Every structure is written in C-alpha cells, then in structure tokens.
Amino acid sequence: MTEAVLLITEDDAFRDEYDYLKRFVSSDKRARLERFHFFADAQRSLLGELLARVLICERAGLNNAQLVFGVNPYGKPVLENDRHIHFNVSHSGGYVVCAIDDVPVGVDVEGINKDNTELAKRFFAPDEIDYIVQASTEEQMVRFCRIWTQKESCIKREGMGLSKSLSSFSVLKGEEEGLFYHLVFHNHEAVCHICSEKRALPVCKILDKVDFLARAHVLRV
C-alpha cells in the first residue's frame, strides 16, 4: 500500500517545539540543520525527516533509535535496516510531504505562484509544452505545476538525480511507461503528485500541527 502524509504548516509554526523535535534525528542531521540561514528552511527539513521516521516506524515496527539511513549512488536517502521499505520526502512553502511504499516511490509538492511557461519550453517534452500553452494564462500556471510535480516525482522515484533530463520523457504517456502519477493534493496554492508503478490510489492523510505532534509520539518509543 502506498501511503502519503502531507503536513500543512507555517514558516515558524514549530518554533516552540523545534529544539525538542531535533532530539529525534541524528547528530549529523542536527548539524546540517544548523547551517540553514532561515528558520523556515530548517523547520521544513526537520519536519520532512520526522515524517519519514514516523511512517517508517509505523510500517517497519522499528524504534526510531534503531533507524539507520544511507544514500544510493545518486544521493537518494534509503533505509539501511530494511531495503524493502521505500520512502521519499518533499517540501515547498507551507507544505511538507512524505510517501512510503514497498516499491520505489517518488513524491513532489510545489507551490502555484508564477508563470513558468518559458521554463516549460526549455525543459519539458513537446506534448507537455503543447498541453500547457493551449490553456489560459491562469490555467497554464496550474498545468505547469501539475506536470512539474509529476516529472520531479518520477525522477525522485528512480533516484537518479539530475542524470535524467526532464525533457527525455513525457508524463502524459505515463501508463505507456508502466508508471502512474497520482494527484494526492491540490488547492489554489500547491500541487502534490506521487509517482508509482502501482495503479491503486495512495492512501493520503493531511495533518495540521496538532495532528502531527500526536502522531510523532511514536518517535519517543
């Protein structure tokens, strides 16, 4: 089963809980958090890892202290304890999301905030560009964001980083490639997609701060 948890937050929503929550990540992660110039960026990074830890603990039956993370040859985080558990994290603005599955999975969330038509013409496949430019200006922003999050989720699923060009494939032909792009969140601010080889829709839960802190209790075990 593919599961996604999306946390809706604000830039300083966890300022009071930040130092407490840092205790549940590694010393290396805490050191990386200290290098962020802006609290909002550090908060998003911390919450992304905490979401991953919560979902992994729940699915694998492991304690948080037992989790050992590594990276694949391209830098994608992996769980060393159990390579049958796959996860992926994304964050943008006031949104942090983690997807987890027993097969490779990719997730991406992006804000709808500007016209990126020219960017699409540089990096998207021809049919994707046509799909965007034939729409109204406002709809172009939405369509760009939908395609962008699908393409990013695909690249993140494969875990090959920038070695795969965005223009080398079209998400509009996803099923032909044996991939499915699931829209798990969409409002006037942001779009989130999951890329998976599974046709079945993911189970998606949306959390606020109170919900997240309640679910994060699993990290204390």
BELSUL-V173657 format. One record per backbone hydrogen bond with DSSP energy under -1.0 kcal/mol. NH is the residue of the N-H (numbers start at 0). CO is the residue of the C=O. If there is no record, write none. Layout:
# BELSUL-V173657
NH;CO  NH;CO
This chain:
# BELSUL-V173657
2;99  3;202  4;97  5;204  6;95  7;206  8;93  12;9  14;11  17;13  20;16  21;17  22;19  23;20  24;21  29;25  30;26  31;27  32;28  33;29  34;31  35;32  41;37  42;38  43;39  44;40  45;41  46;42  47;43  48;44  49;45  50;46  51;47  52;48  53;49  54;50  55;51  56;52  57;53  58;54  59;55  60;56  65;62  66;63  69;77  71;75  74;71  77;69  79;67  84;81  85;100  87;98  89;96  91;94  94;91  95;6  96;89  97;4  98;87  99;2  100;85  105;194  107;192  109;190  111;188  119;115  120;116  121;117  122;118  123;119  128;124  129;125  130;126  131;127  132;128  133;129  134;131  139;135  140;136  141;137  142;138  143;139  144;140  145;141  146;142  147;143  148;144  149;145  150;146  151;147  152;148  153;149  154;150  155;151  156;152  157;153  158;154  159;154  162;159  163;160  167;164  172;169  173;170  176;172  176;173  177;174  178;173  179;195  181;193  183;191  184;191  186;189  190;109  191;184  192;107  193;181  194;105  195;179  202;1  204;3  206;5  211;207  212;208  213;209  214;210  215;211  217;214  218;215  219;216  220;217
